[in-house]
């Protein structure tokens, strides 16, 4: 069972020093299109009724909301865990249905979807060359399938990884209870990213985001399927808990990308998806991000959020 850590202490523009950035391969159309490409009308990220796409702006607040916020740090600020430099953010690659499939050797094979995976060997790796999480994300735009690896690297002309997951973006199917993915919560990573195409080009994000928290309960809330917390303290949020920007928080002074992100956080919220620094929101690595896009988000305190009511907290199966 994996606990992918994310969100180190920041000193870079909108990201973090050390583990966690991404390196891009050449834009070789035979091997895919690096981050920034458009998915296109033929491939939507999950059906409209999927939890990632659900409007929760009027959902009830969980009775434990204040305690969950305190556990993560009500005075700590939001941090966009992405930026313009290659080492800041989560890269991904878009592939076609004709992409050749390659075998993958998994350390955690019991909770990984078996290969082969259609991920080219020159796909961008988060934190390549560093001792980071080394996520690899690939989206098949033709088949509308998502392939994700954790702690991945190329050895002897093939991929190796700690764990891997395949998601059919046309369905709402979850992973089995207790299964990790390339993410500690068993969730897909790509659907929760702040992508330049949406936030900057379109000015609107129509889905929930993902973020990391410094403390998590050793339990999960669906659509998460896995927990990696070190405490049974019921005042600490479980993996998959959904946080939402309060209606009382005034976003009228924000414009551009910050407004798009905050509007999404108020309407769709964000899932606690991984262990790491609190309030670190994930986004794609893209050279077009600017400080104007990201710096205003760093003014938002944890106290600006609340937790959507949780129906069932699930323990990891033995």
QUIBELJO-V341260 format. One record per residue. N is the residue number from 1. PSI is psi in degrees with one decimal (NA if undefined). Layout:
# QUIBELJO-V341260
N PSI
N PSI
This chain:
# QUIBELJO-V341260
1 127.9
2 146.5
3 95.2
4 119.9
5 149.2
6 157.7
7 77.0
8 179.5
9 138.2
10 141.9
11 -7.1
12 174.3
13 98.2
14 10.0
15 -139.0
16 155.4
17 157.9
18 -147.8
19 141.9
20 3.5
21 -156.6
22 149.4
23 134.4
24 143.0
25 171.3
26 152.5
27 74.5
28 109.4
29 -15.0
30 -16.0
31 3.3
32 169.8
33 121.1
34 175.9
35 144.8
36 -14.5
37 157.5
38 132.9
39 -36.6
40 161.5
41 -18.3
42 -7.7
43 110.3
44 148.6
45 90.9
46 155.6
47 162.1
48 -30.0
49 7.8
50 146.6
51 -35.0
52 -26.6
53 6.9
54 131.0
55 115.4
56 23.1
57 -25.2
58 12.4
59 155.5
60 153.4
61 139.0
62 139.4
63 -24.6
64 10.1
65 -50.4
66 -39.0
67 -36.2
68 -43.0
69 -44.0
70 -38.0
71 -34.0
72 -16.4
73 94.2
74 -22.7
75 -8.0
76 149.4
77 154.2
78 145.4
79 122.4
80 111.1
81 53.1
82 167.4
83 -166.6
84 -31.4
85 145.1
86 -29.0
87 -1.8
88 110.5
89 -177.3
90 112.2
91 160.3
92 168.5
93 140.7
94 131.6
95 167.0
96 168.7
97 -13.4
98 0.6
99 126.7
100 145.2
101 141.3
102 146.4
103 151.4
104 132.3
105 121.3
106 137.9
107 -42.9
108 73.5
109 -25.4
110 -34.1
111 16.1
112 144.1
113 127.9
114 153.1
115 -171.5
116 156.8
117 138.6
118 57.8
119 116.5
120 151.9
121 -17.8
122 18.5
123 148.2
124 139.3
125 127.0
126 125.1
127 30.3
128 133.1
129 0.8
130 166.6
131 54.2
132 -162.7
133 -25.3
134 52.7
135 148.1
136 126.0
137 130.1
138 131.7
139 120.8
140 106.5
141 -23.4
142 -45.4
143 -8.7
144 53.1
145 146.4
146 131.4
147 125.9
148 138.3
149 150.1
150 139.1
151 53.6
152 148.1
153 161.0
154 125.4
155 124.1
156 42.2
157 20.7
158 160.0
159 140.3
160 151.7
161 157.1
162 -48.2
163 162.2
164 153.9
165 145.2
166 129.8
167 128.2
168 108.6
169 -3.9
170 -5.4
171 173.0
172 15.8
173 132.0
174 164.0
175 159.9
176 146.8
177 133.5
178 -9.8
179 134.9
180 -172.9
181 -135.6
182 3.5
183 147.6
184 -29.3
185 0.1
186 10.0
187 160.9
188 150.3
189 -46.3
190 -43.6
191 -21.1
192 7.5
193 145.5
194 112.7
195 140.6
196 -41.0
197 -40.7
198 -54.2
199 -40.2
200 -50.5
201 -50.5
202 -21.5
203 17.6
204 132.9
205 123.1
206 39.8
207 167.6
208 160.7
209 176.8
210 151.0
211 169.9
212 155.2
213 146.2
214 -26.9
215 131.3
216 144.7
217 148.4
218 63.7
219 169.1
220 162.5
221 128.3
222 140.4
223 0.4
224 154.7
225 5.7
226 147.8
227 149.2
228 20.0
229 160.7
230 7.9
231 151.9
232 9.6
233 118.2
234 -7.6
235 0.0
236 135.1
237 142.8
238 161.2
239 140.7
240 -5.2
241 142.1
242 120.4
243 147.0
244 142.8
245 131.6
246 146.9
247 -23.9
248 -10.0
249 123.4
250 113.6
251 7.1
252 -24.9
253 -8.1
254 148.8
255 170.4
256 -138.5
257 -46.7
258 -40.6
259 -40.3
260 -41.6
261 -46.6
262 -35.2
263 -41.8
264 -38.4
265 -29.7
266 -33.1
267 -42.4
268 -20.4
269 -164.4
270 142.4
271 136.6
272 108.5
273 -13.8
274 161.1
275 142.2
276 -164.7
277 140.1
278 142.2
279 21.6
280 113.4
281 132.4
282 145.5
283 169.1
284 149.5
285 122.2
286 127.9
287 -9.7
288 -11.5
289 145.1
290 165.0
291 -30.5
292 -31.7
293 -34.4
294 -36.9
295 -41.2
296 -27.5
297 -23.6
298 -2.1
299 -6.2
300 119.8
301 159.4
302 -28.4
303 -11.1
304 -4.9
305 162.9
306 163.0
307 129.9
308 143.7
309 132.1
310 128.5
311 -40.5
312 128.3
313 127.3
314 134.9
315 149.1
316 132.4
317 147.4
318 NA
